[in-house]
Amino acid sequence: MYSDSALSLLVPIVVIAMVLITKRVVLSLLVGIILAGIMLKSDLYSMMEYVYNAISSVFYSEEGISLNTFYIFGFLILLGILTQLMQCSGGINAFVHWARQRIKSPKGSEFLAFIAGIVIFIDDYFNALSVGQIARPLNDANHSTRERLAYIIDSTSAPVCILMPISSWGAYVLGLMSGLIEGQSAFSVLVESIFRNYYAWFALAGVFFVIYWQINLPIMKKNQNVGAESFDEIKPHTSGSMWLLIVPIVSLIFLVAFFIFYSGYKEVQTFDFIAMLGEAQTGFSLFWGGFFALLIALFISFKHINGRDFYLICKDGFLSMLPAILILILAWAIGPVIKNDLQTGVYLSNLSKDFILEANLSPNLIVPLALFLSAGFIALCMGTSWGTFAIMLPISVSVASANGADVMLAIAAVLGGAVYGDHASPISDTTILSATGAGCSVQSHFITQLPYASMIAVVAFISYGVAGAFQSFVMGYVVGWILLFSLFFILKRYYGEKILREKA
């Protein structure tokens, strides 16, 4: 109904505007779903039924109950309980005491999160939540804000995953690229696009500069530890060991990785890593990995915890994850509304396709630029980079081929633009889970990450233009790196050195 109308943009624009104005994500998402119901239905009863069906579809559909949804929510609850258990047993306190003797600055603790985010590249959900558990205690101890941690997590996880073929993202994109370009394997296409994905590489470099020079933009300085909650009913055991933190976290990482490959192997019956990742059941893997990691944590910390504290541990763990679960329910509910019912992605993709075909500019210049902007805006509106990949990758190949433009650069522009849109969207699941992992509110993470991600996007946009104009992706990097370094060096002078002097 709205695939050829600008009204398809109304719901995502209203949601994003409400998040910025009200700073209430749940209310904004609910209003968005109700607005879609008003647009699509003619009477009050039908509208209410539509809203109910949109939300309930997160849990079940005509095909039956959505086990993946319950697995994800179950994992979040298990993770909340595991965090409280490590706190109560004294594991977190012991680790922080040990680490503070070696890492004594916000810069050091933030680099720990950055390195962990690069190492844990298998899946973005897993990355966001596990890095948060590893880095948050030390970050808090060194007085680095939760919003900075959320930015580090979010701007590391998705770029790393899209740059690593051996990841859930790589496997998904390989599936979309199968047969996309005649005569080339999906793997070779993905690898070539990796070297042209300016946004992903520059996003990682941007995180490095922000940490190294301790750059705090005014919006980041204004929003510090918003929504960070502490549950003080349980007193940690003072004689705990840091192994009570390390063993559960390491167990979680290895068990989730094991179940990812195990679930993939069950489907493909071969030890092909890419094929296994392509068929892996992420929700299943997270839940059972988290479940067994919690059992291990209970076993090793049993003697460090009073029996009456177990109820409080479970209650506080559940309550700590409840806001994220509620936001995820509504974010997952509004996703199909925007994508399938309002067909916002179809409208935007057709609009960009028509603009590119009708533009009188050089195809080598206009194609990658238009695709980067289109993919970014679609992902921003829909809250999903994966959905954007599915819509825009076939379009990028057909448009580039029809205009004689660089096909690989066009594909990379879609991949990079979609990741930026994901970073810039308050309704993105990775935005929500990064805030959850860091322990801050979704809205504070969204508004503090947006200027950093947008500056990187501008540099990447210029690089795509240079690469297209000169028909050389190397020239894109030359110009991009110069611009990126200059930009962050200037930011350091105004927002980095000043902060360091204040601390001194």
N, C-alpha and C positions, 0 to 999 in steps of 0.2 A: 504493500500500500504506500509506503513512504520511501521506496528504493530510488525514486526519481524526484524526491522533494527535500528541500533544505530543512523541513520540519523534523526529519530524522535525526538532526543534530540537537534538537531542543532538549531531550532528556539528559544526555551526557553533559551538555553545557550547563543546564540548571543544577545538576548534581555537583559539578566541579565548583561552580559559583557559590553554592550553598556551603560547601566544605570550607571555602576561603572566608566566607562572611560569618557563618555561625560557628565554625570549628567543631561541628557535631557531625561525624561521619555517618553514624547509624541513622539519624534523622534525615540527612541528605539523601542517602540511598533509598530509604523508605519513600520519601517524597518523589524520587525519580521513578520508582516502580508504580506508584499511584498515578503520577502524571502520564506514564505510558498507558495505564489502564484507561484513563480518561480519553486519551487520543485514539485508542483502538476500539473502545466499546461505547455503545450508545446509551446505556442506562446504568443506574447505580448498582443494581444487583450483578449485572455482567461485569462491571468494573471491579467490584469486590471479589467476585469469583476469580477474575483474572489475576488480581494481586495474590490471592490465596494460592492459586495454581503455580504462579511464578516462584513463590517462596517454597512451597512444598516440593516443587520439582528438584530442588537441591537434594532432597532426601529420597525421593522415589519418582518413577516415571512409568510409562506403559510397559517398559521392559522389566520393571521390578524395582526393588530397593537398591539404591546406589551405595554399594559397599565401600567404594573408594571414599565417599564423603564421610562416612562413619569412621573409616580408618584414619583419615586425616584429623578429624576432631578427637578421636580417641588418642592419637599420638600427641596432640597438643595437651590434653589433660594429663597423660603420662609424663610428658616433659615438665609440666607445672609441678606435679608431685615429686618428680625426680629432683628438681631444683630445690624445693622445700626440704627434701630429705638430705641433700648435700649440705644445705644451710644448717639444719638442725643437728646433724652429726658432727659438725665442726669442720667438715672437709673444705668448705669455701674459705672460712677464716684462716685455716692452716695454709691453704694454697696462697692466699693473699699475703700472709705474713712471710712466707718463703719467697714469693715473687717480688715483694716490695724491697727486699734486700738486694735484688738484682735488677729490677726494673723500677726506677724511682721517679718516672716522669710520665705525663700524659702521652708524650710522643712515643715512648717505649711501649706502653700498653696498647696504643693505637696501632703501632706497627705489628704487634703480636696478632691483633685482629685481622689486619691486612694480609699478613702471611698465611694465617689459618684459612682465610677466605680463598686464597689462591690455591692452597693445597687441597681443600675439600671442594673439588670441582664436579663431582659426580652428578649432583642435582641441586637446583637453586633453593628449593624448599629446605632440603637437608642442610645446605650450606648456611642459609639465613638463621635457622634455629640453633644449629650446633655451634656455629661461631659465636653467637650471642651467649650461649652457656659458658663457653671457654673464656671469652674476653670480658664479659660484663663485671664479674667481681673485681678484677684487677683494674679495669677502667674506672669503676666507682672509687676504689681505694686511691687512685692517682688523680681524682677530681677531673676526669674527662667526662663530658656530658653524655647522656644517653642518646641525644640527637646526633652527635658526632659519630657515635658507634653505629647507629642505624644507617647513617649515610655511608660509612665505610663498608658495612655489611652489604647494603643494597647495591652500591656502585662497584662492588667487587664480584658478587655472586653471579648476576646475570651476564656481565661481560666475560667473565672467566668461562662460564658454561657454554656461551655461544662460540668462544674461541677454541674450545676443546671438543674435537669430534667424538672422543670417548666420554660422553656425558649424556644425560637424558635429553638435553637440548640438541646436542649433535645428532643423536639417534632420531629424534623427531624431525629435524630439518632434513636429514638424509632421506627419510620416508617421503617428504614433500618433494624432494629434488629428483626422486627416481623417475627417469624418463623425461625430465624437464628439458634437457638439452640433448638432442640426438647425437649419438656417437661419443658421448662422454658419460663416465660413471658418476653417480651421485657423490661418491666420496671425493673424486678429483674436483668436482664443482665446488663442494663445501670447502676443501682445502684452499682452492684459489680465492674464494670469497673471504676467507679468514685474513689473508694478507691485505685485503682492500677494506676491511671493516674498521674504518677510521674511528668511529664513535666508541667502539668497544676498547680499542687500544688506548685512545686518549682518555677514556673514563678511568681506566686503571692508573694511567700516569697522573691524572688529576687528583685521585685519592692519595697517591704518593706525595705530591707537592703539598696538598692540604695538611698532611701529617708532618712532613719534614719541616715545613715552614710554619706550622701551627696557624694556618689561616682560618680565622673566624669572621665570616661576613656578619654584618649587623643583625640579620634575621636569625643566624645561628646563635649569636650572643644573647639575643632577646628571648629565645625559647630554649630553656635549659631544664632538662629532667621533667618535662611536662607529662603528667600522667604516671610518673614513676611511683609505684606503690610499694610499701614495705609491710610485712605481716609480722608484728612483733609479739604475737602471743606465745611463740615458741622461742626459748632461749637456746642458742647453740651450745653444744658440748665443747667446753674450752680446751680439752685435751685431745681434740680430733686430729687426725693425720690428713695431710694433703692427698694421700692415696685414696681417701674417701671421696675425693672429687675426680682425680685422674682416672681411676679404674672405671667408674661409671661412664665417663665421657668417652674414653677409648673404647670401652665395650659397645657403647652406642654407635660410634663411628663404624667399627668393624662389623657389628651385627647388621646394621642397616645396609652397608655395602654388600654383605653376604646375601641378604634377602633380595636385594635388587637384582643381583646376578642369578640367584636361585630362581626367582619368579620368572626372569627372562628365559632361563634355560628350560624351564618347564614348558614354555610355549614353543620354543624353536628347536629344542632337542639337539643343539649343537653348541660348541664352545666358541662360537664367533662372538667376540665382545660387542661389536656394533649391533649385531642382530639381537643379542640378549638385552642390551640397553633399550633397543627399539620396542621390545615387547615386555619390558619390566613393569611390574605393578608397584608404582611408587607409594601409594597409600598403604597397601599391604605391607610393603617393606618397612616403612616408617613405623607402623603400629607394632609389628612383631619385634622389630629391632628395639624399639623403645620399651616394649613389655619385658623382654628378657634382660635388657640393661637395667630396668628397675628392679627386677628380681635379684640380679647380682648386687646392686646397690643396697638392697634390703639385707641381703645375706652378710655383706662385709661391715655394715653399719649397725647391725641389730643391737650389739652390746653398748653402743654409744647413745642410744635413744631410750627414753622412758616410754613404757607401754602406753601411757595415757596421751602421749604426743602424736601417736599415729593418726588419730582422728583429725587433729588439727593440721597435720601435714597434708592429708588428703583434701581437707576442706579448703585450706589456703592455696594448695596447688590448683584445684579446680577453679576457685574464684579468680586466681591470677590470670587464667587463660580464657575466662568467660567473655570479656570484652572482645578479644580477637576472634573468638568463635562466632559471636553475634555479628560482627562486621563481615566476616568471611561468608556467612550464610546469605546476607543481603547482597554482598558483592558478587557471589556466584549466581544469585537469583537475577540480578540486573544484567549480567553478561549476556545470556541468551535473549533477553528482552531487547537489548540494543542491537545485538548481532542479527538475530533471526526475525524478530517481530517488526522492529523498526527498520532493519536492514541498513543501519548507518554505514557499516563497512562497504556495502555494495554501492551506496550512493557516493561515498567519498572516493572509492576506487574508480568508478565510472567517470566522476568529475575530473580526477587527476589524469585518467587515460585520455579523455577528450582534450584536456588542456595541453598535454604533451603532443598529441597528434596535430593540433591546430596551431601550436606555437611556431613563430617564424624564426626562432633562435636556433643556433646550432644544436642538433640532436645530442651530440657528445656532451654538450654543456647542460642542456635543459633536462635530459632524461634522468641522470642520477640525482640532480637537485630536486626535481619534482617528486621523484620516488621517495627520497629521504624524507621530505616534508609530508608527503601523503601517508607514508607508513607511520611516521611519528604521530600525526594527528589521529589516525585511525586507532592506534594503540592507546593513545591518551583518552580517547572517547570510550573505547570498549574495555579498557583496563586489562588487555591481554596482548602480549607480543606474539604468543603462539597462534592465536586467532588471526592476527595481522599477517603472520607468515603465510598461513593457509590461503588468505585472500590475495595478497600482493605478489607472492613469488611467481605464480604463473603469469600475472599481468606484466611484471617486470621483464620477463623473458620475451613475451610477445611484443611489447612496446619497443624494447631495445632492438630486437631483431628487425621489426618493421621499419625502424628509423636508422638502421645501420650504426647504432651506438654500441658501446662496450657492454656486452651482456654480463660479464663478471662484475663489473663496477655497479651495474644496475641491481644485481642480486645483493651485493654487499650493502648498497644504499638502503635497500628494504630491510635487511637484517639489522643494520645499525640504527636506522630510524625507528624501527619497532622497539628496540631495547630502550632508546631514549623515551619514547612515548610511555613505555612501561614504567620508567623511572619518574616520569612527570605526572603520572596518574594517581589520584588518591583512591581510586577503586581497584587498583591492581593488586592481585593476591601477593605478589612479591613485595610490594610496598607495605602491605598489612603485616606480612610475616617478618619482614626486616624490623619493623617497629616492635613487633612482639618479641623477637629474639633479643633486641636491645633493651626492651623494657620501658619504652616511652609511648606516647600516644601516636596514633596513626597521623592525625592532622599536623602535629608538630614535626614529625618526620617528613611529611609531604612538603610542607612550606619551607623547611630548612634545606632540604635536598634540591628543590626546584631550581634555585639560582645557580648552584654548582653544576647540575646536570645540563642546564640550558646554556651555560657558557661553553661547556664541552661540545654541545650540539652545534653551536655557532661555528666553532673551530672546525668540527667535522664537516659541516655544510660547505665551508670555504674550501676545505681539502677535496671534497667531491667535485666542486666546480673546477678547481685547478687541475685535478686528475683528468676530468673530462675534456677540458679545453686543450690541455697539452697531450692528451691521450697517453698519459704516463702516471700510473699509480704511485711511482717513486716520487715524482714531483709533488703529488698530493701530500706525501709524508714530509718532504723537505719544508714546504710552506706551513703545514700543520704543526710540526714540532717547533718551528721558530715562533709561530703565533702562540702556541700553548705555553711554551717556556716564558715568553715575554709577558703574557697575560698574568700568569701566576707569580712571576717576579714582581710585577706591579702590585698585585694583591698583597704580596708579602710586605711590601713597603708600607702599605696603608693599614692592613688588617693582620699582619703577622708579627713584624718587629715591634709594633706598638704594644701588642698583647704581651710579648715576651718581656719588654721593659717594665710593663705594669706588674708582671709576676715577680720580676727581680726586685 
